[in-house]
Amino acid sequence: MEQIVETPDKAFLSLHVRALEQSKGLYAYSVKLSLDVEVVLVRGQHLSIPIYATSWQTGVERLAGLYGLNELRESIDACVDEFINDYLAAQGGGQKPDMFLSNQKRESHL
């Protein structure tokens, strides 16, 4: 019988960004942000196999013109904000620390 045991102290957050010119001046891009945690697959008494499993992810796929590539940065920011909000909600809520606010939002708080 298989069992999966989570070890929450081993996790990593990864960001994957891909961009491809579709035609002159038109770009397709994708952003994927995921949280992977180490889990251990236990088979019998003598075999434990550590693997990583995605426990949370978000992403976007878009088209943008050459001068619209700032949307790529905004898409990354939106994914990171979504992760932070979900993380804080899972920890019992609370307000975002200033270090998690974007520069524009931080300036508006000053």
C-alpha positions as a Markdown table, in Angstrom:
| # | Residue | x | y | z |
|---|---|---|---|---|
| 1 | Met | 0.0 | 0.0 | 0.0 |
| 2 | Glu | 1.3 | 3.5 | -0.9 |
| 3 | Gln | 1.5 | 6.3 | 1.6 |
| 4 | Ile | 2.5 | 9.9 | 1.0 |
| 5 | Val | 4.0 | 11.8 | 4.0 |
| 6 | Glu | 4.6 | 15.6 | 3.6 |
| 7 | Thr | 7.6 | 17.3 | 4.9 |
| 8 | Pro | 6.7 | 21.0 | 4.9 |
| 9 | Asp | 10.2 | 22.2 | 5.8 |
| 10 | Lys | 11.5 | 21.3 | 2.3 |
| 11 | Ala | 9.8 | 23.5 | -0.4 |
| 12 | Phe | 10.8 | 25.8 | -3.2 |
| 13 | Leu | 9.0 | 28.5 | -5.2 |
| 14 | Ser | 9.8 | 28.5 | -8.9 |
| 15 | Leu | 9.1 | 31.1 | -11.6 |
| 16 | His | 9.1 | 30.1 | -15.2 |
| 17 | Val | 8.9 | 32.8 | -17.9 |
| 18 | Arg | 8.8 | 32.0 | -21.6 |
| 19 | Ala | 8.6 | 34.5 | -24.4 |
| 20 | Leu | 8.5 | 33.9 | -28.1 |
| 21 | Glu | 8.2 | 36.3 | -31.1 |
| 22 | Gln | 5.2 | 35.1 | -33.1 |
| 23 | Ser | 5.5 | 37.6 | -35.8 |
| 24 | Lys | 7.3 | 40.9 | -36.2 |
| 25 | Gly | 6.4 | 43.0 | -33.2 |
| 26 | Leu | 4.0 | 40.4 | -31.6 |
| 27 | Tyr | 5.1 | 38.3 | -28.7 |
| 28 | Ala | 3.5 | 35.4 | -26.9 |
| 29 | Tyr | 4.5 | 34.9 | -23.3 |
| 30 | Ser | 3.7 | 32.6 | -20.4 |
| 31 | Val | 4.4 | 33.0 | -16.7 |
| 32 | Lys | 4.1 | 30.1 | -14.3 |
| 33 | Leu | 4.7 | 30.4 | -10.5 |
| 34 | Ser | 4.6 | 27.2 | -8.5 |
| 35 | Leu | 5.3 | 26.0 | -5.0 |
| 36 | Asp | 6.7 | 22.5 | -4.8 |
| 37 | Val | 7.1 | 20.6 | -1.5 |
| 38 | Glu | 9.1 | 17.5 | -0.8 |
| 39 | Val | 6.9 | 14.4 | -0.1 |
| 40 | Val | 8.0 | 10.9 | 0.6 |
| 41 | Leu | 6.5 | 8.0 | -1.1 |
| 42 | Val | 6.6 | 5.0 | 1.2 |
| 43 | Arg | 6.4 | 1.5 | -0.2 |
| 44 | Gly | 6.6 | -1.2 | 2.4 |
| 45 | Gln | 8.8 | -1.0 | 5.4 |
| 46 | His | 12.1 | -0.5 | 3.6 |
| 47 | Leu | 11.5 | 1.7 | 0.7 |
| 48 | Ser | 11.0 | 5.5 | 1.0 |
| 49 | Ile | 11.3 | 7.6 | -2.2 |
| 50 | Pro | 11.5 | 11.4 | -1.7 |
| 51 | Ile | 9.9 | 13.4 | -4.6 |
| 52 | Tyr | 8.7 | 16.9 | -5.1 |
| 53 | Ala | 5.0 | 17.6 | -5.7 |
| 54 | Thr | 3.4 | 20.9 | -6.8 |
| 55 | Ser | 1.1 | 22.0 | -4.0 |
| 56 | Trp | 0.2 | 25.5 | -5.4 |
| 57 | Gln | 0.5 | 27.2 | -8.8 |
| 58 | Thr | -0.8 | 30.0 | -10.9 |
| 59 | Gly | 0.1 | 31.4 | -14.3 |
| 60 | Val | -0.9 | 33.4 | -17.4 |
| 61 | Glu | -0.5 | 33.2 | -21.1 |
| 62 | Arg | -0.8 | 36.3 | -23.2 |
| 63 | Leu | 0.0 | 38.1 | -26.4 |
| 64 | Ala | 1.7 | 41.5 | -26.4 |
| 65 | Gly | 3.1 | 44.0 | -28.8 |
| 66 | Leu | 6.7 | 45.0 | -28.6 |
| 67 | Tyr | 5.8 | 48.1 | -26.6 |
| 68 | Gly | 3.3 | 46.1 | -24.5 |
| 69 | Leu | 6.0 | 43.9 | -22.9 |
| 70 | Asn | 5.6 | 45.8 | -19.6 |
| 71 | Glu | 2.5 | 43.6 | -19.3 |
| 72 | Leu | 4.9 | 40.7 | -18.8 |
| 73 | Arg | 6.3 | 42.4 | -15.7 |
| 74 | Glu | 2.8 | 43.1 | -14.5 |
| 75 | Ser | 1.8 | 39.5 | -15.1 |
| 76 | Ile | 4.8 | 38.4 | -13.0 |
| 77 | Asp | 3.9 | 40.9 | -10.2 |
| 78 | Ala | 0.3 | 39.6 | -10.3 |
| 79 | Cys | 1.3 | 36.0 | -9.9 |
| 80 | Val | 3.7 | 36.8 | -7.0 |
| 81 | Asp | 0.9 | 38.9 | -5.3 |
| 82 | Glu | -1.5 | 36.0 | -5.7 |
| 83 | Phe | 1.0 | 33.7 | -4.0 |
| 84 | Ile | 1.7 | 36.1 | -1.1 |
| 85 | Asn | -2.1 | 36.6 | -0.6 |
| 86 | Asp | -2.7 | 32.9 | -0.6 |
| 87 | Tyr | 0.2 | 32.2 | 1.7 |
| 88 | Leu | -0.9 | 34.9 | 4.2 |
| 89 | Ala | -4.5 | 33.6 | 4.1 |
| 90 | Ala | -3.2 | 30.0 | 4.8 |
| 91 | Gln | -1.2 | 31.4 | 7.8 |
| 92 | Gly | -4.3 | 33.0 | 9.3 |
| 93 | Gly | -4.5 | 36.2 | 7.3 |
| 94 | Gly | -3.1 | 39.6 | 8.3 |
| 95 | Gln | -1.9 | 42.6 | 6.3 |
| 96 | Lys | 1.0 | 42.3 | 3.9 |
| 97 | Pro | 4.3 | 43.5 | 5.3 |
| 98 | Asp | 5.7 | 46.5 | 3.4 |
| 99 | Met | 8.4 | 44.3 | 1.8 |
| 100 | Phe | 5.7 | 42.5 | -0.2 |
| 101 | Leu | 4.1 | 45.7 | -1.6 |
| 102 | Ser | 5.1 | 46.7 | -5.1 |
| 103 | Asn | 7.1 | 50.0 | -5.4 |
| 104 | Gln | 4.1 | 51.9 | -6.6 |
| 105 | Lys | 1.9 | 50.6 | -3.7 |
| 106 | Arg | 4.7 | 51.2 | -1.2 |
| 107 | Glu | 5.0 | 54.9 | -2.3 |
| 108 | Ser | 1.3 | 55.4 | -2.0 |
| 109 | His | 1.5 | 54.3 | 1.7 |
| 110 | Leu | 4.2 | 56.8 | 2.5 |
